[in-house]
Each structure stands twice: as C-alpha cells, then as structure tokens.
Amino acid sequence: MGTMIITSLMHDLFDVLYISAIDSYLKDCYSESVLSFTSSLERLYEYFVKVSLLA
C-alpha cells in the first residue's frame, strides 16, 4: 500500500510574534506592531541563551 508520512512545520514563538508584527504593520496597527516586535526580540534573546547554554 505504501508509507504515509506526516510532516509539520514548526515555528518558534519568536517567529510567530515576528510574523504577527509584520502583519500588524501592514494593517497600519503600529502600536500592536511595535509590541509584537519587542516581544519577538525578547523571545529571540531567550532562545539564544537557551541554545548557548546547551552547546
């Protein structure tokens, strides 16, 4: 019959917040965009620290 393969695309939280910020900016919601960008940057810093400590 064959083999069924299930794949998924995983996004980290900073990536989702960054996409949300871009979307907000394009919809002219600048305050929401700035908040999403800063949250994304903070999550990216946290991710970098976690990866750095594991290496």
N, C-alpha and C positions, 0 to 999 in steps of 0.2 A: 504494500500500500504506500510506503514512503515514510518519511520522517517529517513531523511537524515541528517547526522551530518558531519560538516566540521571542521576539526581541522588543526591547523598550529603550527609549531614550531617557537617560537620567539627567536631570538638571539639578545643580546645587541651588541652595536658597539664594545665594548672591546673584546667580544667573537669572533666576526668576524675578528678583527685585529689579535687576537692571533692565530686563525686558519690559517690566511694568513701568519703569521710569521713562523709557523711550516712548512707550505707548501714551503715557500721560502727557509728555511733552508735545507729541504730535497732535494731541487733542486740546492743546492750549490750557491744560491744567498745570500751571507752572509750580504752584506750591506743592502739589502732590508729587510732581516730578522731582523736585529738589529733595523732598523727604525720602522718596524711594532710592534716589541716587546715594544719599548719605547712608541709608540703611544697607544698601548693597555694598558700599565701600567698607562699612564696619564688618559685615559678614565675610567679605573677602579677606580682611585682616585676620579675623578669627580662623578662617580656613587655612591661611598661610601659616599661622602659628601652629595649628594642629599638625599640618603636613611637615613643618620644620622639626617639630619635636619627635615625630615618628621616624624621621630619616636618620 
